[in-house]
Amino acid sequence: MTKDVIALTPAMPDLPTLLAGLYAGGPELVVDTVADGAVVQLCAPDGRPLVAVEAPLLVQVPGEISRLLGDTGREAPVWWTEARASTAVAEAGRLAGSFAGRLATVLGGTVWPPGAATTEVVPLADDVSAVPVPATGTPAVDVLTPTTAVVIQDRPLVPLTSWLSDALRTATGSERALQIVTPPTARLTLPTRTALHGLPNRWVVQDPEHGYYDGLSGAVLHWKGGTFTPVRDENGKASPAAAFTTATVTGERQLLLTLRTRHEAGADLVLGRSLETAFRHLAGDPPAGWSTAEPVNLPWATRQLTDLARARAPRPTWLVAVGPPDRPAIATTRVLRTPRGVEEDIAVAFGYGERDTPPLDALAGLAAELDAGHGLVTLLASIRSARRDLTVPPRLEAPPLPVGFALGRAEAERLGCPPEAARHYRLGDGTDAVAWQRLRDLVGRLGLGWEVSKGQGKTGS
């Protein structure tokens, strides 16, 4: 049974409705709050957490429910109330289902996953006190060791929810790895895949036939020393799992942009316009919504996201944005203050079907517009054969091939080049691997000092 259960309701669950749901285990269970009241926990009489419930979230972005959950019969605007059950107690999953089912019954909503909802009282086993209390301190973390925080996710698509964001911050702050364990049927959203970038963070796939393997590299894994680590032969070499190397060619593609913009700090600065320009230029519409986690719940508004980044400064701010439902597009942005100004590190992905043509001819115009009004530093565009829906399966995917690179005029002048309009360089059409050598040669000639490998180059300076 899934460990996450979500109630989708047309109205916000008020306090009496939440309490009715929290009585799913009977009056002997205890209700507690953590994370400064943002999370409510349903606990056994001895205090061990059973179900954690996050504050209801109003999702106002069209298509976001179906993007993350599939066809639920509900779309924005809708209230999203997520309950996460402990993996240590057998009854916890049923308790989460009963909690969500009661909310949906009272408010006329729907429960995801289908079939998880009940309204029954779920009694605890008499020996629940014998189950060790997981000393994780974070509701999303299932196993905590001195080196690793392990999160178990049994859902078809794993988004970067506020649960996972909190787990990642906690793990990073305590110098631990974050490792997400899923079945082989699971996929990641691009924000989740980005969050796991860089070892020792891992996506751990638990395959009934092939054991454990890394969902991004394919390396066969085992649990050793309190963490998942590759199985190595006598030469220290790791081998890929057979399940990882089987891939199906669909003809679907993704256009990937990695860009950096830089602005002078000031009261009139409005962030997000660089990203909006990229969306309008390549997809025809601005982003549909933005948030600091998934689901993306807020309608697109550059002023609001600027206010958030300004309130958090000088700390960095991380954001995610999505496109309209009929145009697969997703982006992450990191806003940070540097000695040179306020910088936006942006990664954007657009999805295309087999018969669609990525608009490569529009990249030069995009670079010119970003340079003229949005402080372009660098822009790298690549094409890869991958899913149109922009999700990441635990299968081998071909690396992206660079198709274009642009250098803003201010950055060109800093590197000793004439201060002219943005320089755009066409590197290929996404079918020829020699484009990587062209990019290496270009980077060397410009003196950028990047490290270029068969993946996205390192942007910025």
N, C-alpha and C positions, 0 to 999 in steps of 0.2 A: 504494500500500500504506500502511496506517496506520502512524504513527510510534510509537504506544503499543501495547504488548502486555502482557497481564496473565495470570499463572498463578494459578488458583484451586485450592487443594489442601487435602485434609482434614487434613494434618499440616504442621507448620512445616518449611520447607526448612532442613535443617541445613547445616553448613559443607561437608561432602563433596558434598552434592547441589548446592549453589550453585556449587562449583568445577567440577563436571561440566557444569553449564549454561554457565559462563563459558568453557569450552573449546570452545564452539560455533564459534569462529573458528580453532581449531587452537592448538598450543602456542606459536606465535611471537607471539601477541598478549599484551599486557601488562594486568595487573589493578592498578588503583589505587583509592584511597579519597579522598573529599572530604566536606565538611560534617561534619567531626569523626567520620568513619567511618560516618555514617548512609547514605551513598550509595556504592555500588561502581561503578567505571567499567571497562568493557572498552575498551582503547585499542589503536590501531595501534602497530607497533614504534617509530615516531617520536614516540609520545606523544599523538597526536591522539585525542580521545574519540570512540568509536563508539556505545556503548550504556551508559546509566546505569541502575543497578538500585537501587531504594530498599529499605530494610529491610522484610522481610515484616510484614504487618499482620493481626492476627486480627480479623475482622469478626464481631461477635457479635449484631448487630441484625437481626431478621427483616425480610425484604423489601428490604434495602439493596442486595443484589447485583442483583436484578431491577430496582430503581428506576434504577440507574445503567447497567446493561449489558444489560437485557432478559433473555430466557429463556436462561440458560446451563446449566441442569440442576444448578446448585449454589446452595445457600442457606446462610445462617448456621447454625452457626459454620463459617467457612472462612477459610483463610489467603490473603491477597491480596498477590501479589508483582508489582510493576509495573516494566516495563522501557521506557525511552524511547530511541528510536533517533535518532541524529544525522540531520538532513536534508541534511547536506553530502556524505555518502558513500552511494552507491547500495546497497552491500551491508549497510548498518547495519540496515535494516528486516528483512532476512532473518536477520541475526544475533540480533536481538531475538526473532524467532519461534522460532529454534532454541534459544535460551536457555530460553524459557518452555516449549517443547515437551519439552525434557529434564527440567525440573522436573515437569511433569505426568506424563510417562512413568514416572519413578521413584516418584512419590508417589501415582499414581492420580488425578490431577486433570484439570482442563479448562483450555483456553486460550481467551482472548478477544482479538481477534475470531475467530469460527469460520473455520477454514482457514488461520490464521496459523502454526499450530504445525508444526514439523518437528523432526527430530533430526539433520539433516545437518550436516556441517562446511561452513562458508561461507568459502571462500578470498577474500581481498581481491584486487582488481585490482592489477596491477603499478604503475600510475600513481597510487595513492592518495596518495602523498606530494605530488603536484602540487595536491591539493585544499587550499585555504587553511584553516588552523585557526581556527575561530570563537572570537574572544577575548571570550567572554561571561562566564566565571567562574561561571555558574549553569547546571546541567544542563538546566533547562526552557527556557532562552532560546535561540532559534535565530539571531536577528539582534540585534546591539547597536550602536546609534549614540549620538552624544553626547546625544540628546534622548529616545530611545525604546528600549524592550526589546520585541522582537517574539517571540511564541510561536505556533508553527504547530500547530494541533490538527485532526487528521483523524479525528474520531470522532463518532458520532451525537449524543451528549450530552456536554457539556463540564462536568464538576464542578469545584468548587474544591478540587482535590487539594492535598496538601502541596507538590507541585511548583509549582503555580501560586501558592500562598500564599508560598512562598519567592521566586518571581520577582517578585511584587507588593511584598514587603518590600524586596527588593534594588533594584527600580526606584524605589520611593518614597524609599529612603535616598539614592539617587544623583540625586534630582530628575529622574527620567525618567518618561515615560509607559509604561504597560503596554498593549500592543495585541495582541489575540488574533486570529489569522487562521484562518478555518474555511471549509469549503465551504458552499453554501446549504442543504444538507440537515441541517446541525448545529443543535442547540438548546443553550441554556445552562440550568443549574440556577439557582434563585433566589440561592443564595450567590455564584455566579460573576457573575451579573448585578449583584448588590449591590456586589461588589468592583470592578466596572468603572464604578461610578457616579461621574460627574464627569469632565469633560474635563481633560487630553488623553487619558485612558485610553479605549480604544475596543474594540468588537467589530467586526472587519473581515471582511466576507463576500466571498469570491472567487467570483464567479459567472461561469461560462464564457461566458454570453451577454450579461451586463450589466456585466462588469468588477467593480470593487471598490465596495462601499457599506457604510455603517454599519448594523450589524444592529439597533441600538436606535433610531436616528433616521431611517434610510433615506437619509441624505445620500450622494450619489455621491462617492467618494474617489479620490485618486491619491497615488502615492508622490512626495513632494517634500521636499527638505531633510532627508532621513533620517527621515521619519515619514509616516504616512497622514493626510492632511488633506483637507477638502472641496474639491471643484471649484466655483469661484464664477464667476458671470457678470460682466459689466461693471459691474453694480450691487452686486457683492459678495454676491449671494444664492446660496445652495446649493440644489440641486434634489434631490428624492427619486428613487431608482431605481424603475423600473416594477415590478420584482420585489418590492419592499418593500410597495407599496401594495395588492397583491392579497391579500385576506384572506378566509377562509371563516368564516361565522357558524355556530357549533355549538350554542349555547345553554348551553355550559359557563360556570361562573362561579368567581370566587375571592372569599373574604372576607379582607380584609387588616386587620391590627391593627398600629398603631404606638403603643407605650406606653413610658412611663418610670416607674420606681419608684425610691424613695430610702429608704435605711436608715441608721440610726446604726451606725458602725463598732464592732465589739466581738467578743469571742471566741465569743459564742453565735450570731453571724449565720450564717444558712444561705442561700446564694444559689440561684436557680433555682426558688424556690417561686412567684414571680409567673408565670413561664412555665408551670409545671405547673398552676397554677390556671386559666389561660386554656385550656389543652388540655382539662382535665377538664370545664370549664364548657361549652365549645363543641363538643368532639369525644367526650366521654364517657370518655376514657382519658388517662393521663399520656403524655408523650413516650416513645417506645420506646427512644431512644438519643441520645447526644450525642458530640461530638468537637470538635477544633479545626480539622478539615478534612473533606473528603469522600474516601472513604466514611466515613459515621458508623459508628464501630466499637464504641463502649462502651455497655452497657446504661445506661438512665437512672439517675442517682444524684446527688442534690443535694449530698451531702456531698463526693463526689469532685470535682465541678466547683468547689465552694467552696474546697477545699484547693488546687486549681490556681490559682484567682484570687488567693488569699491568698499563695501562693508567688511570684506574679508582681508583686504590688503593690509600689510604686505604679504600675507600668506597667499599661496597660489589658489586658484579656483578651477575646478574641473567640471565641465558641462557636457551633456549629450543632447543632440538634436536629431530629429527625424523628418523625413519628407512626407508628402501627401500619400494616402493609401495606395494610389495607383502608380506611384513612382518610387520604387525601392531606393531609399537613400538614408544614410545614417552618418553622423559625424560626432567626433569628440573634440573638445577644445580645452586647452589648458592655458589659463590666463596667469601671467606672472610678471612681477615687477623686477626689472633688471637695471643696472647702471645706465643702460642706453634708452630706457623708457619702459612702456608697457607693451609686452609681447603676447601674441596669440599663437600658440602651436596647435595647428588644426590638422586632423586626419579625416578625410571624407571618402565614402564609398558609395558608388551608384551601381545598381544592378541592371543587367540587360539580358533579355531572352535570346534564344538561338537566332531569331530573325531580326533582332534589333542591332543597330549600328551605333557604337559609342561615338560621341561627337568630338573626335580628335581635332578636327579642323577649328573647333571653337576655343582651343586651349590658348592660342596666341592672343586672341582677343581678351580672354579672361585675364591673362597675365598683364596685358596693357591696362585694363580697367583697375585691377588690384594695385598696380604700380601708381597709376594716376591719382587715385583717391583713397587708398587704404594701406599705404605703407608696406608694400610687398618687400620681403627680404628674399625668400626663395620659394620656388614651387617645383615639386617633382610629381609627374603624372605617370602612372603605370597601368597596364592591363593584365588581368589574370583570368585564367579559366577557373571559374568558381560559381557558386550558386547565385542565381538572380535574387533570391530573397535575403542575401547577405548574411546568412547564418553559417556557422562553422561546424562541419561534421568531423567525427574522429577518424578521418581518412586522409590519405596522402593527397595533397593539392599542389599543383605546379606553382613554382614561385612566380611572382609578377614580373613582367617585362617592361622596362621603362620606355615611354613613348614621347616624353617631352620634359624639358627643364627650363625654368625661367629664373632670372636674376633681376631683382629690383634695382632701379638706378642708384639709390642711396648706397646699397650694398656693393654695387659695381664700383662706385667712386671710392668707397672705403678700401676696396681691393686694388685700387690703382688704375681702374679702367676709366675711360671717358664718361662723364656724367650725362649720358643720353637716356632715351626711353628704355623701358624694361627690355632685357635681352631674352628672347625665347629661342630655344634650340629644339628642333624636332629630332628625336632619337630613333624612331621606328614606328611600326604600326601594330605592335603587340604580338607579332608572330615570329620574330627573329631574335634569337638569344644573343646575337652580336651587339645588340643594343646596350648590353651591360658593359662591354668594352668601350663603346662610344661614350657612355656616361663616365667611366673611369678616366678616359682620356680628357674629357671636358673638365671634370673636377680637378685633375692635375694641372691643366692649362690655366684655369681660373685661380688656382691657389686657394681653394676652399678648405683643404685639410680634412675632407670627409673620409670616412671609412665606408667604402662601397662594397657590398656583398650581394649575393643573389636573394635579395629581399628589398625592402624600401631603404634607400640611402638615408644617412643621417642628415637632417636638414638643419638650417640655421648656422650660426657661427658663435 
